């Protein structure tokens, strides 16, 4: 049995200052109530410090809501095109952001939180998609394919952490080169097994077809309003991504295990001295991040397709999302994924020749203005 942990004895050194990290239970202590009040006042403090930025964000949100919910006058459609095209691109960007979030969340845990450079993360995404495809072919169950993809990629992730990253702690260059070589090997093996043709994972019957939404897509000449219809499977998967993100944030910040993970990253030796099996904890975290990448592969195979080269694309997208959102931040990964997903889809519609550059331009601006990412810690 693990010994009880006294939070008053645990300190981590962060830039010369000692910061207490509590690993105790969350049993309604007075200090916890004060911490909750402080967290609740963070937004108000940020608005007070950045009134211009808060005003710009508020105006942008109101403008987007008006563009989405209100009927467009003819002048607006002449300036930026038909409303149906804009709303579809907006929804596609949001749901693509959900897919990017699933991939980048695992990458955030592995790279942003544990500081392990895993350039084979995109290969885990592709492998999960292929295993999900095989599972649907064997069982006919779309939901069961997520379980198979998660378990298979989690096993591969455990092996990678135990045999590779455990022996290269803190050696970023070696981790980069070794995982880059692994990604090439994995890609060749997957081409050998599944070939280079694109594979589509079938959507289950109960999620097929579009569903009506309360959003006005256009107005006919007779004055009749036409409401937007959007694929149900994309909405369901996006909702699932939101639930997973909230669950992960709560697990990292409101549970004992989550605080142990963050404490182990800050001061592994101290946590080991207190009797906790840090290496086992990190293996499980790495396996969970790899499993999330595998589940995202099933989502990507349902949204789009699984094909050669998707591993590189999603690895690059994960890097951009983590850099924009902030390393180690789950809300940052969500915000970064949403921004990159929207930039890609709106760029395809309105900036066809520059859609690929738009994501990197956003990343460059974030690095100049806020190098730690939008929601990253200094």
VENMOGI-V232552 format. One record per run of one state. SS is the DSSP state (~ for helix, > for strand, _ for the rest). FROM is the first residue (numbers start at 1). LEN is the number of residues. If there is no record, write none. Layout:
ss=<SS;SS>
from=<FROM;FROM>
len=<LEN;LEN>
This chain:
ss=<_;~;_;>;_;>;_;~;_;~;_;~;_;~;_;~;_;~;_;~;_;~;_;~;_;>;_;~;_;>;_;>;~;_;~;_;~;_;~;_;>;_;~;_;~;_;~;_>
from=<1;7;10;11;15;17;21;30;41;42;50;51;70;74;81;83;114;121;140;142;164;165;168;172;195;199;200;205;208;210;220;225;232;255;256;267;268;274;278;304;306;307;310;326;330;351;352;370>
len=<6;3;1;4;2;4;9;11;1;8;1;19;4;7;2;31;7;19;2;22;1;3;4;23;4;1;5;3;2;10;5;7;23;1;11;1;6;4;26;2;1;3;16;4;21;1;18;9>
